[in-house]
Amino acid sequence: MTEDDVVGYLQSHPDLLAKYLKIFENDIDKQTNRDEKIISLSHRQVPQLQQKIRSLEEQINEFLINARRNEKSWDSLLKASLTLFKIKREDVSIKLIESKLREQFSIEVCRIFTVSRHVQQPNHEKSAILNFLGSVDGPRCLLEPPQEIEQLVNSWVLASSAYIPISSNALLGVLIFSSSDENKYDPSIDTRFLEKIGNVVSATLEYESHRDITV
């Protein structure tokens, strides 16, 4: 059967052509509706995808900011560690450690309080320090002084402070950083960095294991 045969047959049977033409039209309408639905769905998905992209970009930017901040913090810790470990054994003192830490970390207030592990009758200050150390298991960042040592620090503590336990073979103590910026030592911050600082200071205090330290 040739194309001319088909055309001739349809011409002689116009009702058949009309019948199947409606079927073709229905199929075309269905396809058109389907295409419109696909286009409509795409229009809804595009804004959602754009929002997801913006959210990912914000997360990436935040990650990069935190990475740069962490890099700066760990770099300052390394420099502080090297500075403290370079102090000659005979020159190590609480005042010198405080001074080096203030310089390396640009801290407004840095104080160290220590108590001998072998103290028999601690005075009021030493008792307060021991009570505080007994209440914590790691660094704490607070906007208000801890109750145990409130009288000890209340006159000079600033808007936010970090309280970092330290220790050596002969000493127990607390390292305190204080800032006028209430966000610097916000209670929600990660204290792992502060814990590392405490470890460095504790290691430096080992030089003093056989000497009496006065604050």
The 8 nearest C-alpha neighbors of each residue, nearest first, counted from 0:
[[1, 4, 2, 5, 3, 6, 8, 7],
 [0, 2, 4, 3, 5, 6, 7, 8],
 [1, 3, 5, 4, 6, 0, 7, 8],
 [4, 2, 6, 1, 5, 7, 0, 8],
 [3, 5, 7, 1, 2, 6, 0, 8],
 [6, 4, 8, 2, 3, 7, 9, 1],
 [7, 5, 3, 9, 8, 4, 10, 2],
 [6, 8, 10, 4, 5, 9, 3, 11],
 [7, 9, 5, 11, 10, 6, 4, 12],
 [10, 8, 12, 6, 11, 7, 13, 16],
 [11, 9, 7, 8, 12, 13, 6, 16],
 [10, 12, 8, 9, 13, 7, 6, 14],
 [13, 11, 9, 10, 14, 15, 8, 16],
 [14, 12, 16, 15, 10, 9, 11, 17],
 [15, 13, 17, 16, 12, 18, 9, 19],
 [16, 14, 18, 13, 17, 12, 19, 9],
 [15, 17, 13, 19, 18, 14, 20, 9],
 [18, 16, 20, 14, 15, 19, 13, 21],
 [19, 17, 15, 16, 20, 21, 14, 22],
 [20, 18, 22, 21, 16, 17, 23, 15],
 [19, 21, 23, 17, 22, 18, 16, 24],
 [22, 20, 24, 19, 23, 18, 25, 17],
 [23, 21, 19, 25, 20, 24, 26, 18],
 [22, 24, 20, 26, 21, 25, 27, 19],
 [23, 25, 21, 27, 22, 26, 20, 28],
 [26, 24, 28, 22, 27, 23, 29, 21],
 [27, 25, 29, 23, 24, 28, 30, 22],
 [26, 28, 24, 30, 25, 29, 31, 23],
 [29, 27, 31, 25, 30, 26, 32, 24],
 [30, 28, 26, 32, 31, 27, 33, 25],
 [29, 31, 33, 27, 28, 32, 34, 26],
 [30, 32, 28, 34, 33, 29, 27, 35],
 [33, 31, 35, 29, 34, 30, 28, 36],
 [32, 34, 30, 36, 31, 35, 29, 37],
 [35, 33, 37, 31, 36, 32, 30, 38],
 [34, 36, 32, 38, 37, 33, 39, 31],
 [37, 35, 39, 33, 34, 38, 40, 32],
 [36, 38, 34, 40, 35, 39, 41, 33],
 [37, 39, 41, 35, 36, 40, 34, 42],
 [38, 40, 36, 42, 41, 37, 35, 43],
 [41, 39, 37, 43, 42, 38, 36, 44],
 [42, 40, 44, 38, 43, 39, 45, 37],
 [41, 43, 39, 40, 45, 44, 38, 46],
 [44, 42, 40, 41, 45, 46, 39, 47],
 [43, 45, 41, 47, 42, 46, 48, 40],
 [44, 46, 48, 47, 42, 43, 41, 49],
 [47, 45, 49, 48, 44, 50, 43, 42],
 [48, 46, 50, 44, 49, 45, 51, 43],
 [49, 47, 51, 45, 50, 46, 44, 52],
 [48, 50, 46, 52, 47, 51, 45, 53],
 [49, 51, 53, 47, 48, 52, 46, 54],
 [52, 50, 54, 48, 49, 53, 55, 47],
 [51, 53, 49, 55, 50, 54, 56, 48],
 [54, 52, 56, 50, 55, 51, 57, 49],
 [53, 55, 51, 57, 52, 56, 50, 58],
 [56, 54, 58, 52, 57, 53, 59, 51],
 [55, 57, 53, 59, 54, 58, 60, 52],
 [58, 56, 60, 54, 55, 59, 61, 53],
 [59, 57, 55, 61, 56, 60, 62, 54],
 [58, 60, 62, 56, 61, 57, 55, 63],
 [61, 59, 57, 63, 62, 58, 56, 64],
 [60, 62, 64, 58, 59, 63, 57, 65],
 [61, 63, 59, 65, 60, 64, 66, 58],
 [64, 62, 66, 60, 65, 61, 67, 59],
 [65, 63, 61, 67, 66, 62, 68, 60],
 [66, 64, 68, 62, 63, 67, 69, 61],
 [65, 67, 63, 69, 68, 64, 70, 62],
 [68, 66, 70, 64, 65, 69, 63, 71],
 [67, 69, 65, 71, 66, 70, 64, 72],
 [70, 68, 72, 66, 71, 67, 65, 73],
 [69, 71, 67, 73, 68, 72, 66, 74],
 [70, 72, 74, 68, 69, 73, 67, 75],
 [73, 71, 69, 75, 74, 70, 68, 76],
 [74, 72, 76, 70, 75, 71, 69, 77],
 [73, 75, 71, 77, 76, 72, 70, 78],
 [74, 76, 78, 72, 73, 77, 79, 71],
 [77, 75, 73, 79, 74, 78, 80, 72],
 [78, 76, 80, 74, 75, 79, 73, 81],
 [77, 79, 75, 81, 80, 76, 82, 74],
 [80, 78, 82, 76, 77, 81, 103, 75],
 [81, 79, 77, 83, 82, 78, 76, 84],
 [80, 82, 84, 78, 79, 83, 85, 77],
 [81, 83, 79, 85, 80, 84, 78, 86],
 [84, 82, 80, 85, 86, 81, 79, 203],
 [83, 85, 81, 86, 82, 80, 203, 87],
 [84, 86, 82, 83, 81, 87, 80, 88],
 [87, 85, 84, 83, 91, 88, 90, 82],
 [88, 86, 90, 89, 85, 91, 84, 206],
 [87, 89, 90, 91, 206, 86, 207, 85],
 [88, 90, 87, 91, 206, 86, 92, 207],
 [91, 89, 87, 88, 92, 86, 95, 206],
 [90, 92, 88, 89, 86, 87, 95, 206],
 [93, 91, 95, 94, 96, 90, 212, 207],
 [92, 94, 96, 95, 97, 214, 111, 91],
 [93, 95, 97, 92, 96, 98, 214, 111],
 [94, 96, 98, 92, 97, 93, 99, 91],
 [95, 97, 99, 93, 98, 94, 100, 92],
 [98, 96, 94, 100, 95, 99, 109, 110],
 [97, 99, 95, 101, 96, 100, 94, 102],
 [100, 98, 102, 96, 101, 97, 103, 95],
 [101, 99, 103, 97, 102, 98, 104, 96],
 [102, 100, 106, 98, 105, 99, 104, 103],
 [101, 103, 99, 105, 100, 104, 98, 106],
 [102, 104, 100, 101, 79, 105, 99, 75],
 [103, 105, 106, 101, 102, 100, 75, 79],
 [106, 104, 101, 102, 103, 107, 100, 108],
 [105, 107, 101, 104, 108, 109, 176, 178],
 [108, 106, 178, 177, 105, 101, 109, 176],
 [107, 109, 177, 106, 176, 110, 178, 101],
 [108, 110, 176, 175, 97, 101, 177, 106],
 [111, 109, 175, 174, 97, 108, 112, 176],
 [110, 112, 174, 173, 175, 113, 93, 97],
 [113, 111, 172, 173, 214, 174, 110, 114],
 [114, 112, 172, 171, 170, 173, 111, 115],
 [115, 113, 171, 170, 172, 125, 116, 112],
 [114, 116, 170, 117, 118, 169, 171, 113],
 [115, 117, 170, 169, 118, 171, 114, 168],
 [116, 118, 115, 119, 169, 170, 114, 120],
 [119, 117, 115, 116, 120, 121, 114, 125],
 [120, 118, 121, 117, 116, 115, 122, 114],
 [119, 121, 118, 122, 126, 125, 117, 123],
 [122, 120, 125, 126, 118, 119, 123, 124],
 [121, 123, 125, 124, 126, 120, 127, 118],
 [122, 124, 126, 125, 127, 121, 128, 151],
 [125, 123, 127, 126, 122, 128, 151, 121],
 [124, 126, 128, 121, 122, 127, 123, 114],
 [127, 125, 129, 123, 128, 124, 121, 122],
 [126, 128, 130, 124, 125, 148, 129, 147],
 [129, 127, 125, 131, 126, 130, 132, 124],
 [128, 130, 126, 132, 131, 127, 133, 125],
 [131, 129, 127, 133, 128, 132, 126, 147],
 [130, 132, 128, 134, 147, 133, 129, 127],
 [133, 131, 129, 134, 130, 135, 128, 164],
 [132, 134, 130, 131, 135, 129, 136, 128],
 [133, 135, 131, 132, 130, 136, 147, 129],
 [136, 134, 132, 137, 133, 131, 138, 139],
 [135, 137, 134, 138, 132, 133, 164, 139],
 [138, 136, 135, 164, 139, 163, 194, 190],
 [139, 137, 163, 162, 194, 190, 164, 193],
 [140, 138, 162, 161, 141, 137, 163, 186],
 [139, 141, 161, 186, 184, 160, 185, 162],
 [142, 140, 186, 143, 160, 159, 185, 139],
 [141, 143, 159, 158, 160, 144, 181, 185],
 [142, 144, 141, 145, 159, 158, 160, 149],
 [145, 143, 149, 146, 153, 141, 142, 148],
 [146, 144, 147, 149, 148, 143, 131, 141],
 [145, 147, 149, 148, 144, 150, 131, 143],
 [146, 148, 131, 145, 127, 149, 130, 128],
 [149, 147, 151, 127, 150, 146, 145, 152],
 [148, 150, 146, 144, 153, 151, 152, 145],
 [151, 149, 153, 148, 152, 154, 147, 146],
 [150, 152, 148, 149, 153, 124, 154, 127],
 [153, 151, 149, 154, 150, 156, 155, 148],
 [152, 154, 149, 150, 156, 155, 151, 144],
 [153, 155, 152, 156, 151, 150, 149, 157],
 [156, 154, 153, 152, 157, 108, 177, 151],
 [155, 157, 153, 152, 177, 154, 158, 160],
 [156, 158, 179, 178, 177, 159, 155, 160],
 [159, 157, 179, 181, 178, 142, 180, 160],
 [160, 158, 142, 181, 184, 178, 157, 177],
 [159, 161, 177, 176, 184, 141, 140, 178],
 [160, 162, 140, 176, 175, 139, 184, 163],
 [161, 163, 175, 139, 138, 174, 140, 173],
 [162, 164, 138, 174, 173, 197, 175, 161],
 [165, 163, 173, 172, 138, 174, 137, 197],
 [166, 164, 172, 201, 173, 197, 171, 163],
 [167, 165, 171, 201, 170, 172, 164, 168],
 [166, 168, 170, 169, 205, 201, 204, 171],
 [169, 167, 208, 170, 205, 166, 116, 171],
 [168, 170, 208, 167, 116, 115, 171, 209],
 [171, 169, 115, 167, 116, 166, 114, 168],
 [172, 170, 166, 114, 113, 165, 116, 115],
 [171, 173, 113, 165, 112, 114, 166, 164],
 [172, 174, 164, 163, 112, 165, 111, 175],
 [173, 175, 111, 163, 162, 110, 164, 112],
 [174, 176, 162, 110, 161, 109, 111, 163],
 [177, 175, 109, 161, 160, 108, 162, 110],
 [176, 178, 160, 108, 157, 159, 156, 161],
 [179, 177, 180, 157, 159, 107, 158, 160],
 [178, 180, 158, 157, 181, 159, 177, 107],
 [181, 179, 178, 182, 183, 158, 159, 184],
 [180, 182, 159, 158, 183, 179, 185, 184],
 [183, 181, 185, 180, 184, 159, 158, 186],
 [182, 184, 180, 181, 185, 159, 178, 160],
 [185, 183, 159, 140, 160, 182, 161, 186],
 [184, 186, 182, 187, 188, 183, 140, 141],
 [187, 185, 140, 141, 188, 184, 139, 142],
 [186, 188, 185, 189, 140, 184, 190, 141],
 [189, 187, 186, 185, 190, 184, 140, 183],
 [188, 190, 191, 187, 192, 193, 186, 140],
 [191, 189, 193, 192, 138, 194, 188, 139],
 [192, 190, 194, 193, 189, 195, 138, 196],
 [191, 193, 195, 194, 190, 196, 189, 73],
 [194, 192, 196, 190, 195, 191, 197, 138],
 [193, 195, 191, 197, 192, 196, 138, 190],
 [196, 194, 198, 192, 197, 193, 199, 191],
 [197, 195, 193, 199, 198, 194, 200, 192],
 [196, 198, 194, 200, 195, 199, 165, 201],
 [197, 199, 201, 195, 196, 200, 202, 194],
 [200, 198, 202, 196, 201, 197, 80, 203],
 [199, 201, 203, 197, 202, 198, 204, 196],
 [202, 200, 198, 204, 166, 165, 203, 199],
 [201, 203, 199, 205, 200, 204, 198, 167],
 [204, 202, 200, 205, 201, 206, 199, 84],
 [203, 205, 201, 206, 207, 202, 167, 200],
 [206, 204, 208, 207, 202, 203, 167, 168],
 [207, 205, 204, 88, 208, 203, 91, 209],
 [206, 208, 210, 205, 204, 209, 91, 211],
 [209, 207, 169, 205, 206, 210, 168, 167],
 [210, 208, 207, 211, 169, 206, 205, 168],
 [209, 211, 207, 208, 212, 206, 169, 205],
 [210, 212, 213, 209, 207, 208, 115, 169],
 [213, 211, 210, 214, 93, 92, 207, 113],
 [212, 214, 211, 93, 113, 92, 112, 114],
 [213, 112, 93, 212, 111, 113, 94, 92]]
